Amino acid sequence: MPVKIYTTPTCPYCLALKDFLQEHGIEFQEIDVASNAKEREEMVKKTGKLEVPVVEIDGEIVVGFDKEKIAKLLGIEKV
């Protein structure tokens, strides 16, 4: 299932999210919204917020690093 994450380089929760996904072998597409205005606008359109990280998993949006919700959507049993 496709996983897209919207991040910024200085966001500690973004780094934690990437580490979490990598630990579980989840491939993802990372979009740096600090340097990509078009994608930043798309993220705000999807969430109504200018807040990172945002995770899109198979069309489902999660704002923030909600580890339990992200794990559930990805089928990860132990978090």
LOROMAR-587059 format. One record per atom (N, C-alpha, C): residue number from 1; chain; atom name; x, y, z. Coordinates in nm, 4 decimals. Example, Ala and Ser with C-alpha at 12.3 -4.5 7.8 and 13.67 -1.06 7.14 Angstrom:
# residues 2
n,chain,atom,u,v,w
1,A,N,1.3190,-0.5690,0.7800
1,A,CA,1.2300,-0.4500,0.7800
1,A,C,1.3200,-0.3300,0.7800
2,A,N,1.2850,-0.2250,0.7080
2,A,CA,1.3670,-0.1060,0.7140
2,A,C,1.2900,0.0030,0.7870
This chain:
# residues 79
n,chain,atom,u,v,w
1,A,N,0.0846,-0.1186,0.0000
1,A,CA,0.0000,0.0000,0.0000
1,A,C,0.0885,0.1241,0.0000
2,A,N,0.0502,0.2254,-0.0743
2,A,CA,0.1342,0.3456,-0.0823
2,A,C,0.1304,0.4275,0.0466
3,A,N,0.2493,0.4702,0.0895
3,A,CA,0.2625,0.5545,0.2085
3,A,C,0.3372,0.6809,0.1672
4,A,N,0.2736,0.7948,0.1952
4,A,CA,0.3337,0.9241,0.1641
4,A,C,0.3404,1.0019,0.2946
5,A,N,0.4564,1.0639,0.3204
5,A,CA,0.4670,1.1456,0.4406
5,A,C,0.5093,1.2871,0.4028
6,A,N,0.4436,1.3823,0.4648
6,A,CA,0.4755,1.5245,0.4474
6,A,C,0.5559,1.5661,0.5703
7,A,N,0.6756,1.6197,0.5470
7,A,CA,0.7662,1.6504,0.6571
7,A,C,0.8344,1.7852,0.6365
8,A,N,0.9091,1.8263,0.7398
8,A,CA,1.0043,1.9368,0.7288
8,A,C,1.1363,1.8869,0.7889
9,A,N,1.2476,1.9443,0.7469
9,A,CA,1.3782,1.8949,0.7938
9,A,C,1.4034,1.9115,0.9433
10,A,N,1.3402,2.0080,1.0074
10,A,CA,1.3697,2.0362,1.1485
10,A,C,1.2679,1.9786,1.2462
11,A,N,1.1698,1.9066,1.1972
11,A,CA,1.0614,1.8532,1.2815
11,A,C,1.1055,1.7229,1.3492
12,A,N,1.1160,1.7217,1.4833
12,A,CA,1.1588,1.6000,1.5525
12,A,C,1.0580,1.4857,1.5387
13,A,N,0.9292,1.5171,1.5293
13,A,CA,0.8282,1.4120,1.5131
13,A,C,0.8364,1.3502,1.3742
14,A,N,0.8777,1.4295,1.2759
14,A,CA,0.8980,1.3775,1.1404
14,A,C,1.0123,1.2763,1.1409
15,A,N,1.1199,1.3089,1.2108
15,A,CA,1.2334,1.2173,1.2203
15,A,C,1.1931,1.0885,1.2917
16,A,N,1.1157,1.1010,1.3982
16,A,CA,1.0698,0.9834,1.4724
16,A,C,0.9793,0.8970,1.3845
17,A,N,0.8938,0.9607,1.3050
17,A,CA,0.8052,0.8879,1.2145
17,A,C,0.8863,0.8101,1.1114
18,A,N,0.9845,0.8753,1.0513
18,A,CA,1.0676,0.8077,0.9510
18,A,C,1.1419,0.6896,1.0131
19,A,N,1.1955,0.7082,1.1328
19,A,CA,1.2636,0.5985,1.2031
19,A,C,1.1672,0.4822,1.2272
20,A,N,1.0467,0.5131,1.2715
20,A,CA,0.9451,0.4113,1.2987
20,A,C,0.9130,0.3314,1.1720
21,A,N,0.8906,0.4012,1.0624
21,A,CA,0.8580,0.3331,0.9374
21,A,C,0.9747,0.2463,0.8900
22,A,N,1.0952,0.2992,0.8996
22,A,CA,1.2130,0.2234,0.8569
22,A,C,1.2351,0.0999,0.9446
23,A,N,1.2121,0.1137,1.0757
23,A,CA,1.2274,0.0001,1.1679
23,A,C,1.1351,-0.1151,1.1297
24,A,N,1.0200,-0.0812,1.0736
24,A,CA,0.9207,-0.1829,1.0378
24,A,C,0.9246,-0.2174,0.8890
25,A,N,1.0264,-0.1705,0.8201
25,A,CA,1.0431,-0.2057,0.6794
25,A,C,0.9374,-0.1486,0.5870
26,A,N,0.8789,-0.0352,0.6258
26,A,CA,0.7752,0.0282,0.5453
26,A,C,0.8399,0.1280,0.4497
27,A,N,0.8182,0.1089,0.3212
27,A,CA,0.8670,0.2043,0.2226
27,A,C,0.7717,0.3225,0.2174
28,A,N,0.8272,0.4414,0.1972
28,A,CA,0.7439,0.5612,0.1940
28,A,C,0.8031,0.6636,0.0996
29,A,N,0.7155,0.7509,0.0543
29,A,CA,0.7573,0.8664,-0.0256
29,A,C,0.7565,0.9858,0.0688
30,A,N,0.8699,1.0530,0.0801
30,A,CA,0.8801,1.1688,0.1684
30,A,C,0.8713,1.2974,0.0872
31,A,N,0.7886,1.3894,0.1344
31,A,CA,0.7741,1.5193,0.0692
31,A,C,0.8086,1.6273,0.1708
32,A,N,0.9115,1.7064,0.1389
32,A,CA,0.9553,1.8159,0.2251
32,A,C,0.8705,1.9388,0.1918
33,A,N,0.7736,1.9693,0.2777
33,A,CA,0.6832,2.0815,0.2514
33,A,C,0.7462,2.2163,0.2839
34,A,N,0.8649,2.2151,0.3461
34,A,CA,0.9355,2.3409,0.3709
34,A,C,0.9917,2.3968,0.2407
35,A,N,1.0248,2.3089,0.1465
35,A,CA,1.0854,2.3541,0.0214
35,A,C,0.9961,2.3327,-0.1002
36,A,N,0.8758,2.2802,-0.0796
36,A,CA,0.7875,2.2510,-0.1921
36,A,C,0.6500,2.3127,-0.1669
37,A,N,0.6298,2.4338,-0.2159
37,A,CA,0.5063,2.5081,-0.1897
37,A,C,0.3838,2.4379,-0.2476
38,A,N,0.3981,2.3791,-0.3640
38,A,CA,0.2839,2.3109,-0.4273
38,A,C,0.2363,2.1942,-0.3406
39,A,N,0.3299,2.1135,-0.2939
39,A,CA,0.2935,1.9998,-0.2076
39,A,C,0.2427,2.0476,-0.0713
40,A,N,0.2981,2.1586,-0.0209
40,A,CA,0.2498,2.2154,0.1063
40,A,C,0.1029,2.2541,0.0927
41,A,N,0.0682,2.3186,-0.0200
41,A,CA,-0.0718,2.3555,-0.0444
41,A,C,-0.1601,2.2319,-0.0543
42,A,N,-0.1102,2.1272,-0.1183
42,A,CA,-0.1850,2.0019,-0.1304
42,A,C,-0.2091,1.9401,0.0071
43,A,N,-0.1066,1.9430,0.0930
43,A,CA,-0.1195,1.8904,0.2289
43,A,C,-0.2258,1.9675,0.3069
44,A,N,-0.2221,2.1005,0.2967
44,A,CA,-0.3198,2.1837,0.3678
44,A,C,-0.4600,2.1577,0.3135
45,A,N,-0.4710,2.1375,0.1840
45,A,CA,-0.6008,2.1076,0.1236
45,A,C,-0.6572,1.9761,0.1779
46,A,N,-0.5700,1.8773,0.1972
46,A,CA,-0.6128,1.7458,0.2463
46,A,C,-0.6465,1.7473,0.3949
47,A,N,-0.5740,1.8292,0.4739
47,A,CA,-0.5876,1.8222,0.6195
47,A,C,-0.6548,1.9442,0.6821
48,A,N,-0.6498,2.0571,0.6122
48,A,CA,-0.6994,2.1810,0.6704
48,A,C,-0.6014,2.2408,0.7701
49,A,N,-0.4783,2.1844,0.7744
49,A,CA,-0.3806,2.2288,0.8736
49,A,C,-0.2443,2.2465,0.8095
50,A,N,-0.1662,2.3338,0.8697
50,A,CA,-0.0266,2.3523,0.8310
50,A,C,0.0576,2.2939,0.9437
51,A,N,0.0522,2.1620,0.9532
51,A,CA,0.1131,2.0901,1.0646
51,A,C,0.1777,1.9633,1.0103
52,A,N,0.2973,1.9324,1.0567
52,A,CA,0.3649,1.8097,1.0149
52,A,C,0.4029,1.7271,1.1361
53,A,N,0.4243,1.5984,1.1228
53,A,CA,0.4122,1.5239,0.9994
53,A,C,0.2677,1.4923,0.9661
54,A,N,0.2456,1.4690,0.8381
54,A,CA,0.1185,1.4167,0.7890
54,A,C,0.1519,1.2873,0.7165
55,A,N,0.0763,1.1836,0.7467
55,A,CA,0.0963,1.0539,0.6838
55,A,C,-0.0280,1.0215,0.6031
56,A,N,-0.0069,0.9801,0.4789
56,A,CA,-0.1179,0.9334,0.3947
56,A,C,-0.0911,0.7872,0.3637
57,A,N,-0.1801,0.7019,0.4131
57,A,CA,-0.1665,0.5574,0.3959
57,A,C,-0.2870,0.5076,0.3185
58,A,N,-0.2635,0.4725,0.1939
58,A,CA,-0.3694,0.4190,0.1092
58,A,C,-0.4934,0.5092,0.1109
59,A,N,-0.4697,0.6413,0.1050
59,A,CA,-0.5787,0.7383,0.1019
59,A,C,-0.6263,0.7862,0.2380
60,A,N,-0.5835,0.7214,0.3446
60,A,CA,-0.6209,0.7596,0.4824
60,A,C,-0.5179,0.8589,0.5355
61,A,N,-0.5649,0.9693,0.5951
61,A,CA,-0.4766,1.0755,0.6438
61,A,C,-0.4636,1.0697,0.7958
62,A,N,-0.3393,1.0812,0.8445
62,A,CA,-0.3119,1.0925,0.9879
62,A,C,-0.2254,1.2164,1.0067
63,A,N,-0.2739,1.3102,1.0890
63,A,CA,-0.1967,1.4303,1.1188
63,A,C,-0.1236,1.4078,1.2503
64,A,N,0.0075,1.4298,1.2484
64,A,CA,0.0890,1.4072,1.3670
64,A,C,0.1407,1.2645,1.3710
65,A,N,0.2334,1.2402,1.4599
65,A,CA,0.2919,1.1064,1.4734
65,A,C,0.2107,1.0273,1.5752
66,A,N,0.0939,0.9807,1.5312
66,A,CA,0.0057,0.8980,1.6132
66,A,C,0.0452,0.7523,1.5872
67,A,N,0.1428,0.7053,1.6641
67,A,CA,0.2048,0.5751,1.6399
67,A,C,0.1027,0.4612,1.6354
68,A,N,0.0088,0.4596,1.7276
68,A,CA,-0.0883,0.3511,1.7335
68,A,C,-0.1786,0.3501,1.6099
69,A,N,-0.2263,0.4664,1.5696
69,A,CA,-0.3146,0.4742,1.4533
69,A,C,-0.2398,0.4372,1.3253
70,A,N,-0.1175,0.4862,1.3128
70,A,CA,-0.0363,0.4551,1.1951
70,A,C,-0.0068,0.3053,1.1902
71,A,N,0.0297,0.2468,1.3038
71,A,CA,0.0570,0.1033,1.3102
71,A,C,-0.0652,0.0230,1.2704
72,A,N,-0.1815,0.0629,1.3184
72,A,CA,-0.3053,-0.0083,1.2862
72,A,C,-0.3318,-0.0034,1.1361
73,A,N,-0.3164,0.1149,1.0757
73,A,CA,-0.3412,0.1283,0.9327
73,A,C,-0.2429,0.0461,0.8494
74,A,N,-0.1219,0.0278,0.9022
74,A,CA,-0.0188,-0.0474,0.8307
74,A,C,-0.0173,-0.1955,0.8658
75,A,N,-0.0999,-0.2353,0.9629
75,A,CA,-0.1032,-0.3751,1.0034
75,A,C,0.0157,-0.4171,1.0878
76,A,N,0.0757,-0.3196,1.1570
76,A,CA,0.1886,-0.3482,1.2460
76,A,C,0.1310,-0.3827,1.3834
77,A,N,0.1637,-0.5009,1.4335
77,A,CA,0.1011,-0.5462,1.5577
77,A,C,0.1718,-0.4968,1.6832
78,A,N,0.3049,-0.4931,1.6837
78,A,CA,0.3770,-0.4497,1.8033
78,A,C,0.4371,-0.3118,1.7786
79,A,N,0.4024,-0.2155,1.8651
79,A,CA,0.4594,-0.0802,1.8538
79,A,C,0.5344,-0.0421,1.9775
